[in-house]
């Protein structure tokens, strides 16, 4: 259960970097450009399904899993 109102997308955007030095920063840069990304979601399953079905920019779901873990640990 998420402990506050910050969506995963809002957290992910704090990782944007014009010169991405890691996979999560690149993920954040690409998600920013994805107009269909579920920006208000706090739900792992919803986000995972979206990324698996609609995201050509995420090379590995491991990147999402690692980002999700950091998102949860930040709470």
C-alpha positions as CSV (number, residue, x, y, z in Angstrom):
1,X,0.0,0.0,0.0
2,X,1.3,3.4,-1.0
3,X,1.6,5.7,2.0
4,X,1.0,9.0,0.3
5,X,-0.6,10.6,-2.7
6,X,2.4,10.8,-4.9
7,X,1.9,8.7,-8.0
8,X,4.6,6.5,-9.5
9,X,4.8,8.9,-12.4
10,X,5.3,11.9,-10.2
11,X,8.1,10.1,-8.4
12,X,9.6,8.9,-11.7
13,X,9.8,12.4,-13.0
14,X,12.2,13.3,-10.2
15,X,14.6,11.0,-12.0
16,X,14.6,12.8,-15.3
17,X,18.0,13.8,-16.6
18,X,18.7,15.2,-20.0
19,X,22.0,13.2,-20.0
20,X,20.6,9.9,-18.7
21,X,23.4,8.0,-16.9
22,X,21.3,5.0,-15.8
23,X,18.3,2.9,-16.9
24,X,15.9,4.6,-14.6
25,X,16.8,8.1,-15.8
26,X,16.3,6.9,-19.4
27,X,13.0,5.3,-18.4
28,X,11.9,8.6,-16.8
29,X,12.9,10.6,-19.9
30,X,10.9,8.3,-22.2
31,X,7.9,8.1,-19.8
32,X,7.8,11.9,-19.9
33,X,7.3,11.7,-23.7
34,X,4.6,9.0,-23.4
35,X,1.2,10.7,-23.5
36,X,-0.6,7.5,-22.6
37,X,1.4,6.7,-19.5
38,X,-1.0,6.2,-16.5
39,X,0.2,9.3,-14.7
40,X,-2.1,9.1,-11.7
41,X,-1.5,5.4,-11.0
42,X,-0.2,3.9,-7.7
43,X,-0.9,0.4,-8.8
44,X,2.0,-2.0,-9.8
45,X,-0.2,-4.3,-11.9
46,X,-1.8,-1.5,-13.9
47,X,1.6,0.1,-14.6
48,X,3.2,-3.2,-15.4
49,X,0.5,-4.2,-17.9
50,X,0.6,-0.8,-19.5
51,X,4.4,-1.0,-20.0
52,X,4.3,-4.6,-21.2
53,X,1.6,-3.8,-23.8
54,X,2.3,-0.2,-24.8
55,X,5.9,0.7,-24.2
56,X,8.5,0.1,-26.9
57,X,11.0,2.3,-25.0
58,X,11.4,0.1,-21.9
59,X,14.0,-2.4,-23.0
60,X,13.6,-4.5,-19.8
61,X,10.9,-4.8,-17.2
62,X,13.7,-5.2,-14.7
63,X,14.1,-1.4,-15.0
64,X,10.5,-0.9,-14.0
65,X,10.9,-3.4,-11.2
66,X,13.9,-1.5,-9.9
67,X,12.2,1.9,-10.2
68,X,9.1,0.5,-8.4
69,X,11.3,-0.7,-5.5
70,X,12.9,2.7,-5.2
71,X,9.5,4.3,-5.3
72,X,8.3,2.1,-2.5
73,X,11.4,2.6,-0.4
74,X,11.2,6.3,-0.6
75,X,7.8,6.4,1.1
